């Protein structure tokens, strides 16, 4: 059994599952990152790149993020 299959078997409560579904429905790119990344380090790296790319259009927010 792969690590991902092991993690898929971890039970979360109903409220957490609903919140996770909302989060992933609103952020399909996040879902893609979580599903296709090989490990936690890759997840963090790809999410950071995704956020920085999204913030580049908002100068004040980008500056605050890097402060």
C-alpha positions in Angstrom: 0.0 0.0 0.0 1.4 3.4 -1.0 1.7 6.3 1.4 -1.2 8.1 -0.4 -3.4 5.0 0.0 -2.6 4.9 3.7 -3.5 8.6 4.1 -6.7 8.1 2.1 -7.8 5.6 4.8 -7.5 8.1 7.6 -11.0 9.0 8.9 -11.9 12.6 9.5 -15.2 13.7 11.1 -18.1 14.7 9.0 -17.7 18.5 9.6 -14.0 18.3 8.7 -14.9 16.4 5.5 -17.5 19.0 4.5 -15.0 21.8 5.1 -12.4 20.0 3.1 -14.8 19.5 0.2 -15.7 23.2 0.2 -12.1 24.2 0.2 -11.2 21.9 -2.6 -14.3 22.8 -4.6 -13.4 26.4 -4.4 -9.7 25.8 -5.2 -9.4 23.1 -7.9 -5.7 23.9 -8.3 -5.1 23.1 -4.7 -6.8 19.8 -5.1 -4.6 19.0 -8.1 -1.5 19.9 -6.1 -2.5 17.7 -3.2 -3.4 14.8 -5.4 -0.4 14.8 -7.7 2.4 15.8 -5.4 4.7 12.9 -4.3 5.4 14.1 -0.8 4.9 16.9 1.7 7.9 18.9 0.6 6.6 19.0 -3.0 3.1 20.1 -1.7 4.6 23.0 0.2 6.8 24.1 -2.7 4.0 23.9 -5.2 1.5 25.7 -3.0 4.1 28.5 -2.3 4.6 28.9 -6.0 0.9 29.0 -6.7 0.3 31.6 -4.0 3.2 33.8 -5.1 2.0 33.6 -8.7 -1.5 34.6 -7.6 -0.2 37.6 -5.6 2.0 39.1 -8.3 -1.1 41.0 -9.6 -1.6 42.5 -6.2 1.5 44.6 -5.4 0.5 45.5 -1.8 -0.4 42.0 -0.9 2.8 40.6 -2.5 4.9 43.1 -0.6 3.2 42.2 2.7 3.7 38.5 2.0 7.4 39.0 1.6 7.8 41.4 4.5 
